[in-house]
Amino acid sequence: MRKVYKILNKYNKNYLYKQKENRRSVKFYLKDFERQGLDLKIKDDFDYLEFTVLRSSYENMRSIQNAFFEIKESLRDLWTVITYQERHFLLYQELDKTMDELKSFEVEDKRYFITYFDMLMNAYYDHDMLMFENPSYVKYLYDFKDIVDDDADYGIEPLKQGFAQIDYIVGDDENYVMYNRDMKRFYHIHQHHKVSVGMNVVLNDEHIHHIALLIKNYEKEELINYLIEQELGSKKVLKKLVKLQKKLS
């Protein structure tokens, strides 16, 4: 597969982490991330995709917090004179509207919004924000580095639900392929092995899915044949693939 990827990548030098807009986003968020214990160095596209998952989680967290504060303020005259159950009902009558618009994923029938928090903290954000009125917890709305769970691993579920700047195409937690349409680039992760493969033509959904399957299954000759048959490359790319095809036959 390496020779095929070398040919394809030679004619596509577009990478997510090198784009000006993406670099600005990294600069904007990373300082706050580091302050909160979310240390991340962006050295390649895979690091950048990990960053976008954290960014989606962070934006979810701030959206829920801001809505919580706004709703609480709108009920200021009632807040201290009604029961906990009444506060909870009135809060989530409005807060659910905000949360339904956010990206989320499910693990074992539980909804998650924030990938750097554990199951319990996600549960508080999902249906018990009143917990943060407790003096022991209120500080975590502003400084949450002590509750960041470095071991939290939700597999490919956040990717499937759009937390990263990419489309999940096919696979499981151990072996999967994604695609970014703007970069025309596939991303294959198989356990600890990571590789990206660039295309220099626009692909339709059928092309994307079929190529992703071939990449996932390491079907080198089938990939070469498919790219040539479907003319999925510039003349230079196709010429080099034909030459490689003859060597393998």
C-alpha positions as CSV (number, residue, x, y, z in Angstrom):
1,M,0.0,0.0,0.0
2,R,2.9,2.3,0.7
3,K,3.8,2.8,-3.0
4,V,0.2,3.5,-3.9
5,Y,0.0,6.1,-1.1
6,K,3.3,7.7,-2.1
7,I,2.0,8.3,-5.6
8,L,-1.3,9.7,-4.4
9,N,0.2,11.9,-1.8
10,K,2.7,13.4,-4.2
11,Y,-0.1,15.1,-6.0
12,N,-2.0,16.3,-2.9
13,K,-0.1,18.4,-0.4
14,N,-3.2,19.7,1.4
15,Y,-3.3,19.0,5.1
16,L,-5.8,20.2,7.7
17,Y,-3.3,21.3,10.3
18,K,-1.6,23.6,7.8
19,Q,-4.7,25.5,6.8
20,K,-4.6,29.2,8.0
21,E,-8.1,29.1,9.4
22,N,-7.4,25.9,11.3
23,R,-4.1,27.2,12.6
24,R,-6.0,30.3,13.9
25,S,-8.5,28.1,15.6
26,V,-5.8,26.0,17.3
27,K,-4.1,29.2,18.5
28,F,-7.4,30.6,19.9
29,Y,-8.3,27.4,21.9
30,L,-5.0,25.8,22.8
31,K,-4.0,28.3,25.4
32,D,-7.2,27.7,27.4
33,F,-7.0,24.0,26.8
34,E,-3.4,23.8,28.3
35,R,-4.5,25.9,31.3
36,Q,-7.2,23.3,31.9
37,G,-4.9,20.3,31.6
38,L,-5.8,19.4,28.0
39,D,-2.3,19.2,26.7
40,L,-2.0,18.7,22.9
41,K,0.8,19.3,20.4
42,I,-0.4,19.7,16.8
43,K,2.2,18.1,14.6
44,D,0.0,16.5,11.9
45,D,-3.6,16.0,10.8
46,F,-4.3,13.3,13.3
47,D,-3.3,15.7,16.1
48,Y,-5.5,18.3,14.6
49,L,-8.5,15.9,14.4
50,E,-8.0,15.1,18.1
51,F,-8.0,18.8,18.7
52,T,-11.3,19.3,16.8
53,V,-12.9,16.6,19.0
54,L,-11.8,18.5,22.1
55,R,-13.0,21.8,20.6
56,S,-16.5,20.3,20.0
57,S,-16.6,19.1,23.6
58,Y,-15.4,22.4,24.9
59,E,-18.0,24.3,22.8
60,N,-20.7,21.9,24.1
61,M,-19.6,22.5,27.7
62,R,-19.6,26.3,27.3
63,S,-23.0,26.3,25.5
64,I,-24.6,24.2,28.3
65,Q,-23.0,26.4,31.0
66,N,-24.1,29.7,29.3
67,A,-27.7,28.4,28.8
68,F,-27.7,27.3,32.5
69,F,-26.7,30.8,33.7
70,E,-29.2,32.6,31.4
71,I,-32.1,30.4,32.4
72,K,-31.2,30.7,36.1
73,E,-31.1,34.5,35.7
74,S,-34.4,34.6,34.0
75,L,-35.9,32.7,37.0
76,R,-34.1,34.8,39.6
77,D,-37.3,35.9,41.4
78,L,-38.4,32.3,41.8
79,W,-35.1,30.5,42.2
80,T,-34.7,30.7,46.0
81,V,-38.3,30.1,46.9
82,I,-39.1,27.0,44.9
83,T,-38.1,23.4,45.6
84,Y,-35.2,21.6,44.0
85,Q,-37.7,19.5,41.9
86,E,-39.4,22.7,40.6
87,R,-36.0,24.3,39.8
88,H,-35.0,21.2,37.9
89,F,-38.2,21.0,35.9
90,L,-38.1,24.7,34.9
91,L,-34.4,24.6,34.1
92,Y,-34.6,21.6,31.8
93,Q,-37.8,22.7,30.2
94,E,-35.5,25.3,28.5
95,L,-32.1,23.8,28.7
96,D,-33.2,20.7,26.8
97,K,-33.8,22.9,23.8
98,T,-30.2,24.0,23.8
99,M,-28.8,20.5,24.4
100,D,-30.9,19.0,21.6
101,E,-29.0,21.2,19.1
102,L,-25.6,20.2,20.3
103,K,-23.4,17.4,19.0
104,S,-23.6,14.3,21.3
105,F,-23.0,10.6,21.2
106,E,-24.2,7.6,23.1
107,V,-22.4,4.8,24.9
108,E,-24.5,2.1,26.6
109,D,-27.7,4.2,26.1
110,K,-26.2,7.2,28.0
111,R,-25.7,10.5,26.2
112,Y,-22.4,12.2,26.3
113,F,-21.4,15.8,25.3
114,I,-17.9,16.1,26.6
115,T,-15.1,13.7,25.7
116,Y,-12.6,14.8,28.4
117,F,-15.1,14.1,31.2
118,D,-16.0,10.7,32.7
119,M,-19.5,9.2,32.7
120,L,-20.5,10.8,36.0
121,M,-19.6,14.3,35.0
122,N,-21.3,13.9,31.6
123,A,-24.4,12.8,33.4
124,Y,-24.4,16.0,35.5
125,Y,-24.2,18.0,32.3
126,D,-26.9,16.0,30.6
127,H,-29.5,16.0,33.3
128,D,-28.4,17.4,36.6
129,M,-26.7,20.9,36.2
130,L,-28.1,21.8,39.6
131,M,-25.3,19.8,41.0
132,F,-23.1,22.7,40.2
133,E,-24.9,24.9,42.8
134,N,-23.2,22.7,45.4
135,P,-20.2,24.6,46.8
136,S,-18.0,21.6,46.2
137,Y,-18.8,21.6,42.5
138,V,-19.4,25.2,41.4
139,K,-15.7,25.8,41.0
140,Y,-15.6,23.2,38.2
141,L,-17.7,25.5,36.0
142,Y,-14.7,27.8,35.8
143,D,-11.7,25.6,36.4
144,F,-12.1,22.0,35.5
145,K,-8.6,20.7,35.1
146,D,-9.0,18.6,38.3
147,I,-11.8,16.6,36.8
148,V,-10.4,16.1,33.3
149,D,-10.3,12.3,32.8
150,D,-7.1,11.4,30.8
151,D,-8.3,7.8,30.6
152,A,-11.7,8.7,29.0
153,D,-11.9,6.8,25.7
154,Y,-15.2,6.7,23.8
155,G,-13.8,5.1,20.7
156,I,-15.1,6.1,17.4
157,E,-18.5,7.3,18.7
158,P,-17.6,11.0,18.8
159,L,-16.2,10.7,15.3
160,K,-19.4,9.1,14.0
161,Q,-21.5,12.0,15.5
162,G,-19.4,14.8,13.9
163,F,-17.2,15.9,16.8
164,A,-14.1,16.0,14.4
165,Q,-13.7,18.1,11.3
166,I,-14.1,14.9,9.2
167,D,-16.6,12.3,7.9
168,Y,-16.4,8.8,9.5
169,I,-16.8,6.3,6.7
170,V,-16.3,2.7,7.7
171,G,-14.7,0.5,10.4
172,D,-14.7,-0.2,14.1
173,D,-12.7,1.0,17.1
174,E,-9.6,-1.0,16.0
175,N,-9.6,-0.3,12.3
176,Y,-11.4,2.6,10.6
177,V,-11.3,5.1,7.8
178,M,-12.4,8.7,7.6
179,Y,-12.5,11.3,4.9
180,N,-12.2,15.1,4.7
181,R,-13.9,16.5,1.5
182,D,-12.1,19.8,1.6
183,M,-8.7,18.3,1.7
184,K,-9.8,15.3,-0.5
185,R,-7.9,13.1,2.0
186,F,-8.6,9.7,3.6
187,Y,-7.4,8.9,7.1
188,H,-6.8,5.3,8.2
189,I,-6.3,4.3,11.8
190,H,-5.6,0.7,12.5
191,Q,-4.7,0.3,16.2
192,H,-1.5,2.4,16.5
193,H,-0.9,2.7,12.8
194,K,-2.0,6.0,11.2
195,V,-1.8,7.0,7.6
196,S,-3.4,9.7,5.4
197,V,-4.0,9.4,1.7
198,G,-4.7,12.4,-0.6
199,M,-6.7,12.4,-3.8
200,N,-6.4,15.1,-6.5
201,V,-9.9,14.7,-7.9
202,V,-13.4,15.2,-6.4
203,L,-15.0,12.0,-5.3
204,N,-18.7,11.1,-5.0
205,D,-20.1,9.2,-2.1
206,E,-19.8,5.9,-3.8
207,H,-16.1,6.4,-4.6
208,I,-15.4,7.5,-1.1
209,H,-17.1,4.5,0.5
210,H,-15.5,2.0,-1.9
211,I,-12.0,3.4,-1.6
212,A,-12.3,3.6,2.2
213,L,-13.2,-0.1,2.3
214,L,-10.2,-1.0,0.1
215,I,-7.9,1.1,2.3
216,K,-9.3,-0.5,5.5
217,N,-8.8,-4.0,4.2
218,Y,-5.3,-3.3,2.7
219,E,-6.5,-4.4,-0.7
220,K,-3.7,-2.8,-2.7
221,E,-4.2,-4.3,-6.2
222,E,-8.0,-3.8,-6.0
223,L,-7.4,-0.2,-5.0
224,I,-5.0,0.4,-7.9
225,N,-7.5,-1.3,-10.4
226,Y,-10.4,0.7,-9.1
227,L,-8.6,4.1,-9.3
228,I,-7.6,3.3,-12.9
229,E,-10.9,2.0,-14.0
230,Q,-12.8,4.9,-12.5
231,E,-10.2,7.4,-13.7
232,L,-9.9,8.8,-10.1
233,G,-6.8,10.9,-10.6
234,S,-5.0,13.3,-12.9
235,K,-3.2,12.0,-16.0
236,K,0.1,11.9,-14.2
237,V,-1.4,10.0,-11.2
238,L,-3.1,7.4,-13.5
239,K,0.0,7.0,-15.6
240,K,2.1,6.1,-12.5
241,L,-0.7,3.8,-11.2
242,V,-0.8,1.9,-14.5
243,K,3.0,1.5,-14.3
244,L,2.7,0.1,-10.8
245,Q,-0.2,-2.1,-11.9
246,K,2.0,-3.7,-14.6
247,K,4.8,-4.4,-12.1
248,L,2.4,-6.2,-9.8
249,S,0.7,-8.3,-12.6
